[in-house]
């Protein structure tokens, strides 16, 4: 465990992670100054690092081009994040980390992993970007192993963390305004590969390319029959040829029927969770039992109603085109509810790929026009209804339109491919309103 006794630290950000970091540092003898643009009691408002500061610990939301962080770099002051701080505060006998990152699917995968580890008899918790704060988890001696979700922001501000095994689920354009480029975003994701085993999605081109440069043992997962060194799918079986119980043979882990979540992307998530668990020595039976016990969080491909032969699915968490594409691929006849804040994301590939599945489309939110234009190019015969209002009442009009358009056998799918804050508090409110209005 690194000593912080007498170290003069600026904590950038007075939110949840910043407050936890400041408390942990003070408990270990550091002299802490908290800086935040909103100010507050005991909080400094400053764009420069005060004189005599040894270290800046930044909250993940602070962009690299924030004036305070640029000033720290110019003055040669080390900057890292609360995840790096948690790693450095680990006691010598700390629980190992099994870490997950990716553009989409992180929370589902890390909770699958925690369920598998629990089924294997391990005392564990999902922590990091979801669940328990990492600082709390690493200082609790009761855990045997920690399932860690890491965002690209958290990884950007980390340098020395070494999970026993790390997995990248997928890499698609997202948060490019924060990182500055796709290359920088991808490089941040690749930082999860710093330990003994590097795990990546063989079916995702960007991830596969990144993995070719990863350290340690390289393991892939795929939705096709696996080769040696891979986990994959053989008919309806999830099988392991990377950590096989008998060398040269495939070990059966689970069946598709053991999964309570739909969609090929969730099969990939299950394989990634299984690979991480198997890298930690978890037996195949625990993988099966953990996947059977797993229940997905709300707003992730959740069936919320079935009315007159029409299934209503809430995937409000699909806040970017990559996530929406995975969701749409799970259904054959879709009344698609899309739109919101696209944050500059392109939707042409998404619409072209999904066009054959679309029965109708209902558009909402500020950035309706790019989706509408893509539909005119790639699905000109698909009926489209636009809802113009930009408040929570928009969802009433959206659901009413979807109800008029849907026919028996259709799936009404809320997979907006966009953020929600133009009309709703967050994706959860958007999904909750959809589910309530869809109910018979």
N, C-alpha and C positions, 0 to 999 in steps of 0.2 A: 504494500500500500504506500502510495506517495505521501510525503509529509507536506502540509501546507502551513505549518506553524510559522507565524510572522510574515507570510507572503502577502503582499498588497495586491488585492484583486478587484477589478471592476467586473460586476455582473451586468451584462447588457440585456435588459428586459425584466420587467417586474411582474410578469405573468406567473403561471403555475410552475413552469420549469425554472424560471429565474429565481423565484422565491425559494424553491427547494434547493437550488444550487447555493444560494446565499446562506441559507440555514446550515447546510452541510459544511460549507467552508468555514463559517464562523465557529461551528462546533469543533473544528480541527485547528483553531488558532489563527485563521487567516484574518487580515484586516480588509473588510469588504465594503465597497461602495457600489450601490445599485444605481444604474442609469436607465432612464426610460423617458421617452418624449412626453408621456402623459403626466410626469411628475408624481407628486403625492408625498405623504409623510415619510421622511427619511430617504427620499428618492431624488437623485440629482438629474437635472436636465442639462445635457451637454453633448456637443458634437465632437469633442476632443477628449483624449485620455488625460486625466490629471497627472501632474508630475509625480514621479516616484512609483508609478504602478508597475508591477512585475508581470501581470497576467490579466487577460480579458477572457471571461467565460461568457459566451453568447448564447442566447435563446435561439432555437432553430429558425424562427420566423425572421430574424434579422438578415437582410441580404448582404452579400459580400461587399456591395458598393455603399453601404451605410457609412455616413461620414465618420462616425466614431471608430468603426472597424478599419476604414482606410487610414485614419490617423494612427491607429495602433500599428498597422503594418509599416507606415512611414517611420515610426519611432522604434521599430524593431521589437515591439512588445508581442509576445506569443498570444495567439487567439485560438481557442478551441471551444467546443460545445459541451452541453450537459451530458451527452452520451460519453464523450471522451473523459469527462470528469468522473462519471460513474465507473468507467473502466479503471481509471487510475486510483480510485478509492476502494477498489476491491481488496478485501483481506487476502492473505496468502492462500487460505484454504477455501476461496470463494467458489461458488457453483459455476460450472462452465456455461458458456452462452452458445445457443444454436440460433442463428440469425437469419431473418428473411427480409428481402427488399424486392422492389419491382414497381412498375407503374401502376399496375392493378392486381388485386388479389391478396395483398399483404395481410390484411386483418383476418380474412377467411383462413389463409394458410397457417398463420401463427396460432390461431385458435384450434385448428385441426391438430397442429403439432402438440399443443398443450394437452389436448384430449388424449392423444396417443401416448404421450409421456406419463400422464396420469394412469392410463390403462396398464402401463408397464410397471406401475408401483412407485414411480418417482414423485417426490414432492416438488411441484413445479408451479410456474405462473407465467401468463402472457404479460409481457412488459415492454416498455419503450414507447413507441408511437401509439400504442393502444394499451389499455389495461393499466397495470400498476406502473408508476414512475420508476425508471431504472435505478435512480438513486436509492429509492426505498427497497427495491428488490435485491440489489447487490449488498446492502448492509444488513439484510435479514438472514441469519445463519440457518434458517429452517429449510431453505430450498436446496435440492440436489442438483437441479439444472434449470436454466431460465430460457424460455422461448421468447426471443427478442424480435420485435418489428422495428425496422429502421427506415426512415424516410430519406430521400436524397438530401434534404436540408441537414438532417442529423449526420449523415455520412460525410457531407462536405466538410463539416467542422470536426471531423475525427481523424486521428493520424496513427495512433498506436494500438487501437483495439484489435484483438485477435480472437474472434469466435472459433470454437472447435470446428464448426462447420457453418458455412454461409451459403445462402441460396438466392439467386436472382430469378424471378418469375418471368419477367418480360421487361422490355424497355421500348417505350413509344414516346413521341414528343409530349412533354408536359413540364410545366414550371420553367419554361425556357426564359421567361422574363426574369426569373430569379437567378438562374444559373448562367444566363448569357448566351448559351449555345447548346445544341444537341450533344456535342462532344463533351462539354463540361458536365452536362447532366448524366450522360452515360458513364463518364469516369467516376462520378460520385457514387453511382450505383455499384460499380465494380470494387469499391473499397470494402464491401462486405466480404470479399474473398481475400482474407489475409491469414487464415488459419490452416489447419491440416487438410480440410476437404472443401473444395470449391464446387458448388452444385449449380447447374444452369439448365435452362429450357432449350433443348436441341431443336425445337420447332419454331423458335423465335430467332430470326436472323441476327439482330443486333446483339442479343444475349450470347448466341453461339460464337460470334466473332470476338466479343469481349472475353469469353471463357477461354479462348485459345491462348490468351496471354496471362491467365490467372495462375497464381502459385499453388503449391500443394497438389493433392490428388484431385483430378478433375472427374466429376460424375455428371451425367446428364439424365434428364427425364424427357419422355416423349409420348405422344398419343398413338404411336405405331408400335409394332412388336419390337422389344428392345434388343439391342446388341449387347455384347459383353461390355460392362461398365455403365450400363444404363438401367433405369427403371422405365417400364412402359406398359402398354395395354395389349393383351392378347385376347381377342374377342371381348368377353365381358370380365376379364381378369386383370387386376393390377399385379404386375410381377416385377421381381427384383433380380437383375443380373449384374448388379454392382457390388452388393453386400450379401450375395447368395449364401444360404446355409451350407450348401454343398458346392464346392468349386466347380465351375463349368456348367452348372445347372441353374435353372430359374426357380426362384422361391415365390410361391403364390402368397400375396399379401392380403388381398381383399377382392370383392367383386363390385361391379357397378351398383348392384342392389344394396350394398352396404352404405352407400352414400345417400344422404337425405337431401342433397342439393343437386339441381339440374345443371346441364350445360357442360360442354367439353372443357371450358376454362376451369370449371370446378374439379373435373377429373385431373387436369394438370396441377391444380393447387394441391389435391390429395397426394399426387405422386411426389411433389416437392416436399410436402410435410413428411411423407414416408421416408424420403431420402435423408432428410435431416435426422429423423429419429433413428434410422438404421445406421447412420454414421456414428451415432452415440451408442450403438449396440442393442437397440430395442428389438425384441423378438417379433417375428411376423404376426403372431397371434395378437399382440398388443396393438399393432397397426390396424388390424381388422376391428378389434374391439373399440379402439379410440375413434375410428372413422364412423362406426355405428352409433357411438354416443354423441358425436358432434352435432350441434344444432347451430345453424347459421344465425348471425345477427340480423335484425330487421333491415329492410331496404336493400337487400342483396338477393335478387332473383326470388323473392318471396311471393308465393301464391296467396293472395289476400281475399279472393272471392271466386266462386264459380256460379254463374247465373245464366240460365237459359242456354246452356251449351257453350258459353263464352268464359274463358279463364282470364282473370285479371292478375297481373304480375307486377309487383313493385320492385324495380331495380333503380330506385332514385339515386343510389350510390354510384351509378354509371355516369360520372361527371365529366368524362372526356370521350372522344370518339373511339379510342381503343377499347375502353370498357363497354361502350354501347355495342360495338361490333361483336364482342364475345357474347353478350346477352342476346342479341338478335339471332345469332347463329344457333341458338338453342331451340328455336320455334319455327314452324313451317309456314304458318299463316298469321301475320301480325298486323294489328292496328297499333301503329307505333306513335307514342307520345314523345315528342322531342323538342328541344330548344331551351334557351336560357342564356347564360353568359358563356360563349365559346372561348373567350380569352385568346382569340387569334388562331385557334386550332382549325385545320382544314378538315372538311367533311366529305369531299368528293369520293375518296376511296371507300369510306363507310357506306355511303348511299349506293354506290355502284355495286358493292359486294352484297348488300342487303336487298337490292331492288326486287329480286324474284320472290322474296318472302313477304313483301308488303301487300296487305289487302287495302290499307288506307293509312293516312298519316294525319295526326293532329299536332300542330305547331303552336308553341307558346314562347313567351319570353322576348328579351331584347334582340337576340341574334337569330331571328327566324329566317331572315332573308337568305343567308348563305345555304341553309338547308333546303329552303324552297327552290333556290336556283339549281342546286345539285339534283333535286328531285325532277325538275323540268328537263335536265340533261339525261338522267339515267332511268327515270321511272315516270315518264310523262303521262301515262294512262292511270296512274294511281291517284285516287281521290285524296284531296288535301283540304283540311279545314284549318284556318288560322285564328287564334284567339289573341286579340290585340292588348287587352288590359294587362297591366303590370302590377298586380297586387294579389293577395292570397285568394281573392274571389275568382281569379283566373281558373283555378283548378275546377271549380263548379262547372264552368263553361267547357273546359277540356273534357271532363268525364261525360258530360251530357252529349258532346259531339261524338266521343268514342262509342258511347252506347248506341247512338243512331247508326254509326257506320259498321259496327261489329255484327258478324253472322255466326251461327253455331259452328263450332270448330275453330274459331279465331282465338288468338291470344291478344288481349289488350295489354301492351307492354309499356310501362313507364321506364324508359332507358334514355334519358334526355341528351346524353353526350355533351352536357354543359353544366356549369355551376348554376346555383339556384338563387343567388342573393339579389337578383333583380326583382323577384316577386315574393320570395320566401326568406325566412330567417336562415335556413340551411337546408341541406338535402333531406334531413330527418323530417322537418315540417312539411316539405313538399311530398314526401312519401306518406306521411301520416294522413294528410288531407286526401290524397289519392285513395288510400285504403279505406278511409271512412266513407267516402263518396261512392266507392265501388261496391260496398256491401249492399246486399239486397234489402 
